[in-house]
Amino acid sequence: MGGDLSTNSVAKEQNLAADVRSRGGMMTVNGQPPMVDEEAIILFLRQLDRALSAARHADEPQRRHRLTLIQSLVMAVLADPRHLARALRQAADGFAHLAHLDS
């Protein structure tokens, strides 16, 4: 029975890898990883940290609302690597907007 779990896990990983390959430019752009400047990444991560911290300290309904917005922003960043730098900056702006909701 343990072999079944291992076989299923390997099969799932192979299916996932095949799915990523079938999407072509999903993980790379023209066969190369997307280029993003460090400043955009650092800004995104700082704003993400602030947004998560604010969500952690909010009441339950506000926490759920914030986490839904945070998830949407993160998923938008991951959606298309061809526009990663722009997506990172837009998400950081979105996080900053969330911070202004507290003020």
C-alpha positions in Angstrom: 0.0 0.0 0.0 2.9 2.4 0.7 4.1 1.9 -2.8 0.7 3.1 -4.1 1.1 6.4 -2.3 4.6 6.8 -3.7 3.5 5.9 -7.2 0.5 8.3 -7.0 2.8 11.1 -5.8 5.3 10.6 -8.7 2.4 10.4 -11.1 1.0 13.7 -9.8 4.4 15.4 -10.1 4.8 14.1 -13.6 1.3 15.4 -14.6 2.1 18.8 -13.0 5.4 19.0 -14.9 3.7 18.0 -18.2 1.0 20.7 -17.5 3.6 23.4 -17.0 5.5 22.3 -20.2 2.2 22.3 -22.2 1.6 26.0 -21.3 4.8 27.1 -23.0 5.6 30.6 -21.7 4.1 30.0 -18.3 7.4 29.7 -16.4 9.8 31.3 -18.8 9.9 34.0 -21.5 11.5 32.8 -24.7 13.1 30.0 -22.8 14.6 32.4 -20.3 13.4 33.2 -16.8 11.8 36.7 -16.6 14.1 39.6 -15.7 13.0 41.7 -12.8 14.9 44.4 -11.0 15.8 43.8 -7.3 14.0 47.0 -6.2 10.7 45.7 -7.5 11.1 42.4 -5.7 12.2 44.1 -2.4 9.3 46.6 -2.6 6.8 43.8 -3.2 8.1 41.7 -0.3 8.1 44.6 2.1 4.6 45.6 1.2 3.5 41.9 1.4 5.0 41.6 4.9 3.2 44.8 6.0 -0.1 43.6 4.6 0.2 40.2 6.3 1.1 41.8 9.6 -1.9 44.1 9.4 -4.1 41.1 8.6 -2.8 39.2 11.5 -3.7 42.0 13.9 -7.2 42.6 12.4 -10.5 41.2 13.7 -11.7 37.9 12.0 -13.9 39.4 9.3 -11.3 42.0 8.4 -8.6 39.4 8.4 -10.5 37.2 6.0 -11.2 40.2 3.7 -7.5 41.2 3.8 -6.2 37.7 3.2 -8.5 37.4 0.2 -7.2 40.6 -1.3 -3.6 39.6 -0.5 -4.1 36.3 -2.2 -5.5 38.0 -5.3 -2.5 40.3 -5.5 0.0 37.5 -5.1 -1.8 35.4 -7.8 -1.8 38.3 -10.2 2.0 38.5 -9.8 2.4 34.9 -10.6 0.0 34.9 -13.5 2.2 36.0 -16.4 6.0 36.1 -16.1 6.3 38.3 -19.2 4.9 41.2 -17.2 6.4 40.3 -13.8 8.1 43.6 -13.0 4.9 45.6 -13.7 2.8 43.0 -11.8 5.2 43.3 -8.8 4.9 47.1 -8.7 1.1 47.0 -9.1 0.8 44.4 -6.3 3.1 46.5 -4.1 0.8 49.5 -4.8 -2.2 47.4 -3.9 -0.6 46.4 -0.6 0.1 50.1 0.1 -3.5 50.8 -0.6 -4.5 48.2 1.9 -2.3 49.9 4.5 -4.1 53.2 3.9 -7.4 51.6 4.8 -6.1 51.4 8.4 -5.4 55.2 8.5 
